[in-house]
């Protein structure tokens, strides 16, 4: 799985606000793929930040986000700003052929990196303005109000910082059309080429992901209130992923719901279910939970937005349903049709192997001359 081309001896700086490793969530998976490619072509130095601790209590979050709302500064952009001094040890006296910055949250560091990098590349895991806009659209009350304000703030910041980069990477063709820049390249989310896991289906459906991530919390809440009552008697529901406490209050007290928390092998855990559900109402980029389900040869039921950017066709690679009745009926249909489940799982795995392995994703980086 080594990208073509030997290391040129040039230097690259890789700035990431989170661990660029598989197992660190979808963001870590994308970063790990990009970092592996860069290491085949450059001598890479990784830079990150030591962030001050902040409380995750409801009161502390409300105070921080209320202050951000008044200032019109989005939460993650605010959280990761202002640590230029931590970059001094990797910048002073150095010169890099390329500087690659992960996530728009760190875009403001372009000013600090530009004097030391011949070329600057921004890797957008999501288009944050679109992610926040869709979240606000699906929310209500104060959440909707705050989301709309932060979406507009992100649009303003994107107009300011996108021009500071020589190239921008996005996860999908849909996101490419959302970015106003002369050099936008689609670098798809991808997984290493994984053998089909030797797991047998259990009588359950599965939802996977970082359970603290706000689109995932929103998805769990919608599924639990609008869809779960329609399928509960037919199947059990497993939720796997980091930060299970974030959705504990939504699903507590139901003996047919199992919250397992983080697992060592998400694809094996998904393979133990009959169906992977992706009831997302907000988002940008593409969903690793679908790629993992396809790698596991498991059938997927998703909203249109959840499946966006992957090119999967409803009825061929997955089932798409955008209202509670259709979503529940799709689950019940698959539970009762072993052949259709296998057909969708096999077609999904074929699409993953064709388009969404690291080797396939690296071709896009080569074409972009990264």
C-alpha positions in Angstrom: 0.0 0.0 0.0 2.9 2.3 -0.7 2.2 5.3 -2.9 4.2 5.4 -6.2 7.2 7.5 -6.2 10.2 7.6 -3.9 10.8 10.3 -1.3 12.4 13.3 -3.0 14.2 14.4 0.1 12.0 17.5 0.4 10.5 18.6 3.6 6.8 18.8 4.5 5.1 20.2 7.5 1.9 18.5 8.6 -0.2 20.6 11.0 -3.0 18.7 12.6 -5.2 19.6 15.6 -6.0 15.9 16.3 -4.0 12.6 16.2 -3.5 11.6 12.5 -4.0 7.9 13.2 -6.5 5.2 12.4 -8.7 4.6 15.4 -9.0 8.3 16.3 -12.3 8.7 14.5 -13.1 9.7 11.0 -10.9 12.8 11.1 -7.9 10.7 12.3 -8.6 8.2 9.5 -8.5 10.8 6.8 -5.4 12.4 8.3 -3.7 9.1 8.5 -4.3 8.4 4.8 -2.9 11.8 3.8 0.1 11.5 6.2 1.1 8.1 4.8 1.1 9.5 1.3 3.2 12.5 2.3 5.7 10.3 4.1 6.4 8.4 0.9 7.4 11.7 -0.8 8.8 14.0 1.8 10.6 14.1 5.1 7.6 15.0 7.2 7.4 16.9 10.5 4.2 16.8 12.4 3.0 19.8 14.4 0.1 19.9 16.8 -1.1 21.9 19.8 -1.2 21.4 23.6 -4.6 22.8 24.4 -5.6 24.1 27.9 -8.1 21.9 29.7 -11.7 23.1 29.6 -14.7 21.7 31.4 -17.3 19.7 29.5 -20.1 20.4 32.0 -23.3 21.7 30.5 -22.9 25.0 32.3 -19.3 25.5 31.1 -20.3 24.7 27.5 -23.2 27.1 27.6 -21.0 29.9 28.9 -18.3 29.3 26.3 -20.7 29.0 23.4 -22.8 32.0 24.6 -19.7 34.1 24.6 -18.8 32.8 21.1 -22.3 33.5 19.9 -22.0 37.1 21.0 -18.6 37.5 19.3 -19.7 35.6 16.2 -16.8 33.1 16.4 -17.5 29.4 15.7 -16.6 27.0 18.6 -13.8 24.9 17.0 -12.2 27.9 15.2 -12.1 29.6 18.6 -10.8 26.5 20.4 -7.9 26.1 18.1 -6.8 29.7 17.5 -4.1 31.7 19.2 -1.3 29.1 19.7 1.2 30.4 17.2 4.0 30.4 19.8 3.7 26.6 20.0 4.7 26.4 16.3 8.0 28.3 16.8 10.2 25.2 17.5 9.2 23.6 14.1 9.3 26.8 12.1 12.3 28.8 13.3 15.2 28.5 10.8 13.4 25.9 8.7 12.1 25.7 5.1 9.4 23.4 3.9 8.5 22.5 0.3 4.9 22.1 1.4 2.8 22.8 4.4 -0.4 20.8 4.8 -3.0 22.0 7.3 -5.7 19.7 8.6 -9.2 21.1 9.2 -10.5 24.6 8.6 -10.3 25.2 12.3 -6.5 25.8 11.8 -6.8 28.0 8.7 -5.7 31.1 10.5 -2.2 29.6 11.0 -1.6 30.2 7.3 -0.2 33.6 8.2 2.4 31.9 10.5 3.3 29.1 8.1 3.5 31.1 4.8 7.0 32.6 5.4 8.4 29.0 5.9 6.5 27.0 3.3 6.9 27.2 -0.5 3.3 25.9 -0.9 0.4 25.8 1.5 -2.4 23.2 1.2 -5.6 23.1 3.3 -7.3 19.8 3.8 -11.0 20.3 4.5 -12.5 17.3 6.2 -15.8 19.2 6.0 -16.9 22.5 4.6 -17.7 23.9 8.0 -20.2 26.5 6.8 -22.3 23.8 5.1 -22.0 21.4 8.1 -23.2 24.1 10.4 -25.9 25.3 8.1 -27.4 21.8 7.8 -27.2 21.3 11.5 -29.1 24.5 12.2 -31.7 23.6 9.5 -32.4 20.3 11.3 -32.3 21.8 14.8 -34.8 24.0 16.6 -34.9 26.7 19.2 -31.6 28.0 20.5 -29.6 25.3 18.7 -31.0 26.5 15.4 -30.4 30.1 16.2 -26.8 29.5 17.3 -26.1 27.2 14.3 -27.3 29.8 11.8 -25.1 32.5 13.4 -22.0 30.2 13.4 -22.7 29.1 9.8 -22.6 32.7 8.7 -19.4 33.2 10.8 -17.8 30.3 9.0 -18.8 31.6 5.6 -17.1 34.9 6.5 -14.0 33.1 7.7 -13.9 30.9 4.6 -14.0 34.0 2.4 -11.1 35.4 4.4 -8.8 32.4 4.7 -9.4 30.2 1.6 -7.4 32.6 -0.7 -4.4 32.3 1.6 -3.8 28.7 0.4 -2.3 27.5 -2.9 -4.5 24.4 -3.0 -7.5 23.0 -1.1 -8.5 19.4 -0.7 -12.1 18.3 -0.1 -13.8 14.9 0.4 -16.4 15.0 -2.3 -17.4 16.6 -5.6 -20.3 18.2 -3.7 -17.9 19.9 -1.4 -15.7 21.0 -4.3 -18.6 23.0 -5.7 -19.1 24.7 -2.3 -15.5 26.1 -2.2 -14.6 29.2 -4.0 -11.0 28.7 -4.9 -9.1 28.2 -8.2 -7.4 25.0 -7.1 -9.8 22.7 -5.3 -9.1 18.9 -5.5 -11.3 16.0 -4.5 -9.3 13.8 -2.2 -11.8 11.1 -1.0 -12.1 9.7 2.4 -10.7 6.2 2.3 -9.8 3.2 4.3 -6.8 0.8 4.0 -7.6 -2.2 1.9 -9.2 -4.5 4.5 -10.0 -8.1 4.2 -13.7 -9.1 4.6 -14.1 -9.7 8.4 -15.0 -13.3 9.3 -18.0 -12.3 11.5 -21.5 -13.7 11.6 -24.5 -11.4 11.6 -26.2 -10.8 15.0 -29.9 -9.9 15.2 -29.2 -6.2 15.5 -28.7 -2.9 13.7 -25.7 -0.7 14.4 -24.8 3.0 14.5 -21.2 3.9 14.7 -19.1 7.0 15.2 -17.9 9.6 17.7 -21.1 9.8 19.8 -20.2 13.3 21.0 -20.0 14.7 17.5 -23.1 17.0 17.2 -24.4 15.6 13.8 -24.2 12.1 15.4 -26.1 13.2 18.5 -28.7 14.8 16.3 -29.0 11.6 14.3 -29.3 9.4 17.4 -32.0 11.7 18.8 -34.0 11.7 15.5 -33.7 7.9 15.0 -34.7 7.2 18.6 -37.8 9.4 18.6 -39.1 9.0 15.1 -37.9 5.6 13.7 -36.9 3.3 16.6 -40.5 2.9 17.9 -41.4 1.5 14.4 -38.7 -1.2 14.4 -38.0 -1.9 18.1 -40.0 -5.1 18.2 -38.1 -6.5 15.3 -34.4 -6.0 16.2 -31.9 -4.7 18.8 -29.9 -1.5 18.3 -26.2 -1.2 19.1 -24.3 2.1 19.3 -20.5 1.9 19.1 -18.0 4.7 19.3 -16.2 7.1 21.6 -17.9 9.3 24.1 -21.0 7.2 24.7 -22.0 9.4 27.6 -23.0 12.1 25.1 -26.0 10.1 24.0 -26.7 8.2 27.2 -29.6 10.4 28.2 -31.3 9.8 24.9 -31.3 6.0 24.8 -31.2 5.1 28.5 -33.7 2.7 30.0 -34.3 0.6 26.9 -33.3 -3.1 27.2 -33.2 -3.4 23.4 -30.5 -0.7 23.0 -26.9 -1.6 23.7 -24.3 1.2 24.0 -20.9 -0.4 23.7 -18.6 2.6 23.6 -15.3 2.5 21.7 -14.1 -0.8 20.2 -10.7 -1.9 19.0 -12.0 -2.9 15.5 -15.0 -0.8 14.3 -15.3 -2.8 11.1 -15.5 -6.1 12.9 -18.1 -4.7 15.2 -20.2 -3.4 12.3 -19.9 -6.8 10.6 -21.6 -8.4 13.6 -24.8 -6.5 12.8 -27.3 -7.1 10.0 -27.7 -3.4 9.0 -25.7 -0.2 9.5 -28.0 2.8 9.9 -26.9 6.4 9.0 -29.8 8.6 9.9 -27.9 11.9 9.5 -29.7 15.2 9.1 -26.6 17.4 8.9 -23.1 17.1 7.6 -20.5 17.8 4.9 -17.7 15.6 3.6 -18.4 11.9 3.4 -19.2 9.3 6.1 -16.6 6.8 7.2 -19.3 4.8 8.9 -20.7 3.9 5.4 -17.2 3.1 4.1 -16.7 0.8 7.2 -20.0 -0.9 6.6 -19.1 -1.5 3.0 -15.7 -2.8 3.9 -17.6 -5.2 6.3 -20.0 -6.2 3.4 -23.0 -5.0 5.4 -26.1 -3.4 4.1 -26.7 0.3 4.8 -29.8 2.4 5.3 -29.0 6.1 5.1 -30.6 9.5 4.5 -29.6 11.2 1.3 -27.4 13.6 3.2 -25.7 10.7 5.1 -24.8 9.1 1.8 -23.8 12.3 0.0 -20.5 12.3 -1.9 -20.0 8.5 -2.1 -21.7 7.8 -5.4 -23.8 4.9 -4.0 -27.1 4.2 -5.7 -30.2 3.4 -3.7 -31.3 -0.2 -4.3 -27.8 -1.1 -5.7 -25.2 -0.2 -3.0 -27.5 0.9 -0.1 -31.0 2.0 0.6 -31.8 5.7 1.0 -34.7 7.0 3.0 -35.4 10.5 4.1 -38.5 10.3 6.3 -39.2 8.1 9.4 -41.7 5.8 7.7 -39.5 5.2 4.7 -36.4 4.7 6.9 -38.2 2.2 9.2 -39.7 0.3 6.2 -36.2 0.0 4.6 -34.9 -1.5 7.8 -37.8 -4.0 8.1 -37.4 -4.9 4.4 -33.8 -5.7 4.9 -34.4 -7.7 8.1 -36.8 -9.9 6.2 -34.7 -10.3 3.0 -31.4 -12.1 3.5 -30.6 -12.0 -0.3 -31.1 -8.3 -0.5 -28.9 -7.6 2.5 -26.1 -9.8 1.0 -26.5 -8.1 -2.4 -26.2 -4.6 -1.0 -23.3 -5.6 1.2 -21.4 -7.1 -1.7 -22.1 -4.1 -4.0 -21.0 -1.7 -1.3 -17.8 -3.6 -0.7 -17.1 -3.6 -4.5 -17.5 0.2 -4.5 -15.2 0.6 -1.5 -12.5 -1.5 -3.2 -12.8 0.4 -6.4 -12.9 4.0 -5.1 -12.3 4.3 -1.4 -9.1 2.5 -0.5 -5.9 4.4 0.3 -4.4 3.4 -3.0 -7.4 4.9 -4.9 -7.3 8.1 -2.8 -3.6 8.6 -3.3 -4.2 8.8 -7.1 -6.2 12.0 -6.5 -3.2 13.5 -4.5 -0.8 12.6 -7.3 -3.1 14.3 -9.9 -3.2 17.4 -7.7 0.6 17.4 -7.6 0.7 17.2 -3.8 
